[in-house]
Amino acid sequence: MRIFQLMRTVILLSFFSLAMCFFEVGLLVHAEVKNDFEEMKLEAEDADINKLSVLSDVPGFSGDGYVGDFNDKDASVSFTITVPDTDLYNLTVGYGAIYGEGKHAKIKLNGEAFTSFEMEEGFAEVSTGKVLLKEGTNTVTIMPDWTNFAIDYIKVSLAPQPMEHKVDNRLVNPNATKETQALFSYLVDNFGKSIIAGQQDSSNNDLADIRYIKELTGKTPAILGLDMMDYSPSRVEKGAETYEVEQALKWAEQGGIVTFAWHWNAPKDLIDTEDKPWWSGFYTDATTFDLEYAMNNPESEDYQLIIRDIDAIAVELKKLQDAKVPVLWRPLHEAEGGWFWWGAKGPEPTIDLWKLMYDRLTNYHKLNNLIWIWNSVDPEWYPGDEYVDIVSFDSYPEKYNYSPQNYKYEELVELSSNRKLIAMTENGPIPDPDLLTVYDSMYSYFTTWIGLITDNNSIDHLKEVYNHENVITLDELPNLDTYLEVRQLKETIKILNEYREDEQIEEPIFNDMVSVINQLLEELREKQ
C-alpha cells in the first residue's frame, strides 16, 4: 500500500510540474510562405502631387529633390506600387521636417484612411509598419495632419514572418492573489487568438455607453473601464464624490473584468482659474506642481503629498482586493505625451514615480490584486520588465478609421522584447477584427473611450465587431473562479493522453484532477 501511495505522490508532483512547464510560457507561432519580392524605393518627385511643388532648396534629400511644403490641408503626394502577390509589406517613409520637428502626416492606402506618423527634425525616415497590398497596383497617399514639411521617398519591402510571442504567464508581483493570477492566465491563453471587448464608462452616468452597446448589438463588453480620478485628495477637498469602486464590485459580480485608470489631480498647486479649473488638475497646464522636484526631494511636502495620494487610492483598491476582484491597473497613462503633469518633466521622474507607486501599493499596502499596465511606447520611458505586466497604447486615429494601428503594436512588441501582453487600452474607432488577424496584431483587449462609441464608430461596424467570432464579450468569459484548476486539469489530461496507448481520457467538466491520477494509478496497479 505504501508503495502505491508513494507512486501516487510522485505522479501527482511530476504531472503537476510538467503541466506547469507546458503553460508557463505561451507561444504563438505563425509560419507563412513568403514571395520573393525585392525592396523598391520610389522618389516623391516622380509621384503624383496635388497642391505641392518639387523642391531642392534644402540639402540632405534623396534623388533629384523632394515635394513640399504641405501648406494646404488638401495637399497630397500619391505613390503607385505594383506587387506580384497579395501580402504584407513594410512601408518606410523618407521625409524632411525642414521647418522643425513634431510634424504629423497621415497615410491613405488605396483611398482608405490607414495610419499616421510623426517626424523628427531634418531629413530622416520612419517605418509606418506593415501594409496589406493586393496583387497588382496599389496607391499610398500622404497628406498633412500638421502642415509645413516635405516628403522625400517611400520604401516598400516584404514583411518578415512575425516573431514568436513568448509571453510569461507569471505576474511581476509573485504574491498575486489566485483571482489575479487566474485573470492574467486567461489573458495569456487568449492572446493572439481573439480580442476582448471593453468599454470605458462611469458610475455617474449609470453606464450609459455599455447599456447602448447592449441595446444595439445584443452583446455586453467583457471589460468595464473606470477611473480613480475623483478619489484624488485634491478633488475630494473640493467636494468631488464618486462611486466607481461600488460600480466595479457590481460589474465583477456579473463575471466581468475591471480596469481602472487614474486621472490623478495634482496633489497641490492647482491653478484653478476659469480656463484652468481645479477639476482639470491632471493636465500639465492646469497645475504648477513639479514632479521632478518632488522625486528629488523625498523629505519635501510635495513628495509626502504624493505618498498621501497613493495611500488614498490604496484604500479604494483594497476594497476590491477584499472582495477578491482583480484589477487591470493603468496609472500614469500617456506619460510620454507630456500633457499630464506626471509626464511633464520627462521620463526619469515618471519612471521614479512608477517604481514608487509599485513599491508603495505592492510592498507597503500588500495589494496583490493588481495587473500593472504601462501605457507609453517610447523605450526611454519604460520602467522595466520587472514592474510591468502588460504594455499598451491609446489609439485615436480619424473617426471611422478601423485599421489595426499595427505599427504601434509592433513597437510594443519590440519594447517588451515580445514577452508581454499588448493591449489597446483606449480607443476611438474599434479596429476591424479581421484586419487584426491579417496584420498579426491581435491585441489582448480594446477599451473604447467614454462618449466615443457612436462618435467614432458606425452602427454597422459596432454590430459587426460585437458579434464577431474573434471578439470576446461578457457572455463568453470563462468562470475565472475555477479557471486555474480547469486549466491545469486540461494540461495534465493532455500530457497523460500522450502516454496512453489505448482509449484517450476525455476532459471532465469539473476540476477533479485527483480522480484522473487515481485512474492512472489503478492501471499501474493492474499491470503489477
Secondary structure as GFF3:
##gff-version 3
##sequence-region A 1 528
A	DSSP	alpha_helix	2	24	.	.	.	ID=ss1
A	DSSP	beta_strand	25	28	.	.	.	ID=ss2
A	DSSP	beta_strand	40	43	.	.	.	ID=ss3
A	DSSP	three_ten_helix	44	46	.	.	.	ID=ss4
A	DSSP	beta_strand	48	50	.	.	.	ID=ss5
A	DSSP	beta_strand	53	55	.	.	.	ID=ss6
A	DSSP	beta_strand	66	69	.	.	.	ID=ss7
A	DSSP	beta_strand	76	83	.	.	.	ID=ss8
A	DSSP	beta_strand	87	97	.	.	.	ID=ss9
A	DSSP	beta_strand	103	109	.	.	.	ID=ss10
A	DSSP	beta_strand	112	119	.	.	.	ID=ss11
A	DSSP	beta_strand	122	133	.	.	.	ID=ss12
A	DSSP	beta_strand	136	144	.	.	.	ID=ss13
A	DSSP	beta_strand	149	158	.	.	.	ID=ss14
A	DSSP	beta_strand	165	168	.	.	.	ID=ss15
A	DSSP	alpha_helix	178	190	.	.	.	ID=ss16
A	DSSP	beta_strand	195	200	.	.	.	ID=ss17
A	DSSP	three_ten_helix	203	205	.	.	.	ID=ss18
A	DSSP	alpha_helix	208	217	.	.	.	ID=ss19
A	DSSP	beta_strand	223	227	.	.	.	ID=ss20
A	DSSP	three_ten_helix	229	231	.	.	.	ID=ss21
A	DSSP	alpha_helix	233	236	.	.	.	ID=ss22
A	DSSP	alpha_helix	244	253	.	.	.	ID=ss23
A	DSSP	beta_strand	257	261	.	.	.	ID=ss24
A	DSSP	three_ten_helix	278	280	.	.	.	ID=ss25
A	DSSP	three_ten_helix	284	286	.	.	.	ID=ss26
A	DSSP	alpha_helix	291	296	.	.	.	ID=ss27
A	DSSP	alpha_helix	301	322	.	.	.	ID=ss28
A	DSSP	beta_strand	327	330	.	.	.	ID=ss29
A	DSSP	three_ten_helix	335	337	.	.	.	ID=ss30
A	DSSP	three_ten_helix	341	343	.	.	.	ID=ss31
A	DSSP	alpha_helix	347	359	.	.	.	ID=ss32
A	DSSP	pi_helix	360	364	.	.	.	ID=ss33
A	DSSP	beta_strand	370	374	.	.	.	ID=ss34
A	DSSP	three_ten_helix	379	381	.	.	.	ID=ss35
A	DSSP	three_ten_helix	385	387	.	.	.	ID=ss36
A	DSSP	beta_strand	390	395	.	.	.	ID=ss37
A	DSSP	alpha_helix	406	415	.	.	.	ID=ss38
A	DSSP	beta_strand	421	427	.	.	.	ID=ss39
A	DSSP	alpha_helix	433	438	.	.	.	ID=ss40
A	DSSP	beta_strand	445	448	.	.	.	ID=ss41
A	DSSP	alpha_helix	459	466	.	.	.	ID=ss42
A	DSSP	beta_strand	471	472	.	.	.	ID=ss43
A	DSSP	three_ten_helix	474	476	.	.	.	ID=ss44
A	DSSP	alpha_helix	483	499	.	.	.	ID=ss45
A	DSSP	alpha_helix	513	527	.	.	.	ID=ss46
###
